[in-house]
Amino acid sequence: MAQWLVIVSWAAVILGLLTAIVIAIDVLAHRQRIKIMNFVWPITGLYLPLIGWWLYATIGRSTSVATHSSAGEHKFWKRVFVSTTHCASGCVIGDVIGAPIVFAAGWMFFGERLYADYVLLFALAYVFGIAFQYFPIRATRGVSSRVAIIDAVKADTLALTAFELGLFAWMAVVYFLFVSRAEPTSVYYWFMMLIGMVLGFITALPPNWLLARSGVKGGM
């Protein structure tokens, strides 16, 4: 592997970690009105190095408990954008947890580790993604657990599936065309995953826009 690629990989991963840490520290002083966003913003910084901080500073702080504005006062595109970060964060947690598990267990599906990654990563992303929707719905709407789960499934299934499809398509390109033996123990692997998460965010934007526009999903 080219030395420059290793350097870029380390730089991107370290910047992502530092961005997440800086946002997490700042969130302590600017608690979000919607509590789950206290976790969403640092996770966003993890896969959007530096850009994640800019987004948080320009949008996230205005929805903190200390401010008088609310998410509903944001322009529509901003609410959709923040809603996408919310959707993506649940997926990112599932992806980060799932990949090392598949690697450590040596799981294969149809003779390929990639397909085992697909199965577990999607399952975990779905669980975390729905959970990230469930808790805000339950807290803000005061509905029953059953209703909250149903609404969470309606609000996030399409969007998180779009995110995973964007990520999985990139994973296939890396696996079959670039370095098929890249493993979670390699910084290169996580740099590729970071790129995939950015692509997943992009593919999740249109369904989040449609869901918000149709009223199925409220902007965060």
TAZI-V185177 format. One record per backbone hydrogen bond with DSSP energy under -0.5 kcal/mol. CO is the residue of the C=O (numbers start at 1). NH is the residue of the N-H. E is the energy in kcal/mol with one decimal. If there is no record, write none. Layout:
# TAZI-V185177
CO | NH | E
CO | NH | E
This chain:
# TAZI-V185177
2 | 6 | -1.5
3 | 7 | -2.3
4 | 8 | -2.4
5 | 9 | -2.4
6 | 10 | -2.5
7 | 11 | -2.5
8 | 12 | -2.6
9 | 13 | -2.4
10 | 14 | -2.7
11 | 15 | -2.3
12 | 16 | -2.1
13 | 17 | -2.3
14 | 18 | -2.8
15 | 19 | -2.6
16 | 20 | -2.3
17 | 21 | -2.3
18 | 22 | -2.7
19 | 23 | -2.3
20 | 24 | -2.4
21 | 25 | -2.3
22 | 26 | -2.2
23 | 27 | -2.6
24 | 28 | -1.0
25 | 29 | -0.5
26 | 29 | -1.2
26 | 30 | -0.9
31 | 65 | -3.9
33 | 35 | -0.8
34 | 37 | -2.1
35 | 38 | -2.0
36 | 39 | -1.5
36 | 40 | -1.8
37 | 41 | -2.1
39 | 43 | -1.8
40 | 44 | -2.4
41 | 45 | -1.8
42 | 46 | -1.1
43 | 47 | -1.1
44 | 48 | -1.3
48 | 52 | -3.4
49 | 51 | -3.3
50 | 54 | -2.0
51 | 55 | -2.5
52 | 56 | -2.3
53 | 57 | -3.0
54 | 58 | -2.2
55 | 59 | -2.4
55 | 60 | -1.1
56 | 61 | -1.9
60 | 63 | -1.5
61 | 64 | -1.4
63 | 33 | -2.4
64 | 67 | -1.1
70 | 73 | -1.7
71 | 74 | -1.5
75 | 79 | -2.1
76 | 80 | -2.4
77 | 81 | -2.2
78 | 82 | -2.7
79 | 83 | -2.2
79 | 220 | -1.1
80 | 84 | -1.9
81 | 85 | -1.8
82 | 86 | -2.0
83 | 87 | -2.2
84 | 88 | -3.1
85 | 89 | -1.9
86 | 90 | -1.1
87 | 91 | -1.2
88 | 92 | -2.8
89 | 93 | -2.2
90 | 94 | -1.8
91 | 95 | -2.5
92 | 96 | -2.8
93 | 97 | -2.1
94 | 98 | -2.5
95 | 99 | -2.1
96 | 100 | -0.7
97 | 101 | -1.1
98 | 102 | -2.3
99 | 103 | -2.1
100 | 104 | -2.9
101 | 105 | -2.4
102 | 106 | -1.1
102 | 107 | -1.5
109 | 112 | -1.4
112 | 109 | -2.0
112 | 116 | -1.0
113 | 117 | -2.4
114 | 118 | -2.3
115 | 119 | -1.9
116 | 120 | -2.3
117 | 121 | -2.9
118 | 122 | -2.1
119 | 123 | -2.0
120 | 124 | -2.8
121 | 125 | -2.6
122 | 126 | -2.5
123 | 127 | -2.1
124 | 128 | -2.7
125 | 129 | -2.7
126 | 130 | -2.5
127 | 131 | -2.0
128 | 132 | -2.4
129 | 133 | -1.0
130 | 134 | -3.1
131 | 135 | -2.1
132 | 136 | -0.6
133 | 137 | -2.0
134 | 138 | -2.8
135 | 139 | -2.2
136 | 140 | -2.8
137 | 141 | -2.2
138 | 142 | -0.9
144 | 148 | -2.5
145 | 149 | -2.4
146 | 150 | -2.2
147 | 151 | -2.6
148 | 152 | -2.2
149 | 153 | -2.5
150 | 154 | -2.2
151 | 155 | -2.3
152 | 156 | -2.0
153 | 157 | -1.9
156 | 160 | -2.9
157 | 161 | -1.9
158 | 162 | -2.0
159 | 163 | -2.0
160 | 164 | -2.4
161 | 165 | -2.3
162 | 166 | -2.0
163 | 167 | -2.2
164 | 168 | -3.5
165 | 169 | -2.2
166 | 170 | -1.5
167 | 171 | -2.5
168 | 172 | -2.2
169 | 173 | -1.7
170 | 174 | -2.5
171 | 175 | -2.8
172 | 176 | -2.6
173 | 177 | -2.1
173 | 178 | -0.9
174 | 178 | -1.0
174 | 179 | -1.3
179 | 182 | -1.6
183 | 186 | -2.6
186 | 190 | -1.3
187 | 191 | -1.9
188 | 192 | -2.4
189 | 193 | -2.1
190 | 194 | -2.2
191 | 195 | -2.1
192 | 196 | -2.3
193 | 197 | -2.4
194 | 198 | -1.9
195 | 199 | -2.3
196 | 200 | -2.5
197 | 201 | -2.3
198 | 202 | -1.9
199 | 203 | -2.4
200 | 204 | -1.4
201 | 205 | -0.9
202 | 205 | -0.6
202 | 206 | -0.6
203 | 207 | -0.6
204 | 208 | -1.7
205 | 209 | -2.3
206 | 210 | -2.5
207 | 211 | -2.7
208 | 212 | -2.3
209 | 213 | -2.7
210 | 214 | -2.1
211 | 216 | -1.3
211 | 217 | -2.1
212 | 215 | -0.8
